[in-house]
Amino acid sequence: MVAARPRAPANDANNANDANDARVQANADAIRATAAREFRVPHPNGQHGWHLVMGGDGRKLRQETPSNTTSHYEGPPGEERLVRRSQPVTHEEVFYAGPRGHEHLVRKEFSSGRACYYKGGRGTTRLVLDVRSDGTAHHYEGGPAGKEHLVRIECVDGQVQHYEGDRGQEGVVRIDWGDGNCTHYVGAKNQERKVKYVRGDGSLAVVFEGDMDAERMVRIEYACGRVQRFEGDRDHEHVVRIDWGDGDCTHYVGAKNQERKVKYVRGDGGPTMGFEGDRGAERLVRVEHASGQVDRYEGPKGRERLVSFALPDRHGRRCVS
């Protein structure tokens, strides 16, 4: 039988671990202390006012210029990489990522609170997001740098504006209002005209026609199939017809909010009814049948009565009875 190996006392094991942790910590402190001992030397380019700030272990920490632009570096000696550049003249902080020699722009922060974000490697960096000081976020696509085009603006109130077009020619194509509703637009930049407003619940869509800032409502389309049609200038649109979705329709005349029913047409070829009277008090006065028969009614709304009808004779003339 093999004898069990003696186990070290618990206190001895703990002491060994503590000693090892202490050595690691001391080594880390030594590295930081060495790097923290900075010294400033003239820049190798020989230009007046340019300096390098070196760490105690010989690593490059910063590069300073006469304009107070300061470039910050990280990494061990010989592998330092640019990570940040402070530019007080333009009031911006520029951040970089990537290994030495391949550093690429990833972010710019301005003293105003604005921040720009970039994607792509060195030489192919392009703007993808511009967050303004008020929190509005401008999203970009495309490239290369300088050719990015605006595709979306997200506002702090939940509104989202969508754009299409080349750089400098982006036009609004849709605005999501933050409550589920949206408006569609067509037209070149600064000439966009409203063409449709859509409810987020899908219940209806309002269609517009006309030039920018003079768009007039021409139609309301409901999910149930009903369609209201309008005529008139902006803010004076009045209903002229309602298609009920089953083939039937009602015709109206009159100014906005004063429309009165004048005709009801059956989509199946059934009788057409004619009405007269003020809005809300329209009374049936005539029924025209596909056969050519015409019935005439008299009386107030709801109490109309047939008073005569006319039948076409063999010559097409109506005979009144």
Phi, psi and omega in degrees: 000132182278132181288140178293142179288133182298136178270140178291144177302145183305320182295322179295319179297316180297321180294322180295317178297317180297321180294320180293316177300322181294319179296318179298315182295320180295321179295317179297319179296323180294318179297314180297321181294320180295316181291331183287338178283098185264152170214150188252132181227157175299147180289143180299341180288349176077000182285140183297133176089353180269137180218158171245140174252117186253152175275168182297337179265009176092001179281148178280127180256316183212156171237129183243142181238166180300335180276006181072011172289127183237125177259131183253139184235154174223157179120161180290164180308132180086350180233019182299139179234146179289127180240338182201146176226123179264127182234090184295333180296319180262003178056049180220153173245127183248129184247144184231158174221162179113159180289167180307132181086350180231022179298138179225151182294134177235336184198145171234132177241132182252155181297339180286347184104353178286146178219134178245139182240145187229156174228160179108155179280183181299126181090348179234017182294138179221150179286132177238337183207134178231107181261115183281168185295338179272003179094353178292130183252122178257120182258139183234153174224169178088189182166185003288191181308133181093350180245004180298143179240145181291131179241340185197141172236122179254119182265158184291339180275004179099349179289139178232124179255129180252139185233155172222154179123161179291166181306130180086349182237017183294129178243147178292132176245338179199145172236121173268125191273358177093349178248011182098340179275156179212157178236135180257146182227156171224157179121161180291168180307133180068009176230016183296134178241143181288130180239338181200140173241126186240128175286139183296334180276001178077007185288330181199162174223133179255126183255138183236155172224160178117169182287167179305134180069005176228020181297136179241145179286129180242343185197143169239122181252122181260153181298333181286351181106348179289142179227124174259132181245140187234156170225161179116162180289169180305136181073000178233020180295135179232149181290133176243338179199147171235121172268125190273358177092353179244011182102339179279156177209155178239134179257146182227156171225157178121161181290171180306132180067010176231015182298140177233145181288131180237339182203141173236123185246129178277133180285341181270010180087007179288185184302145174258129184253135177251142183233155173222160178119169181288165180304130180085350180233022181297134181242147178289128179237343185203141173230121181253124181264156179298336180287347184105349178292140178234121177260140179242140184235155174224161179115160180289167181305131179089345179230028178296146179225146178290127180247336178195163173214153181236134179247138179286140174271185184293347177262003179091356179278143180271137176253124186274135177236000000 
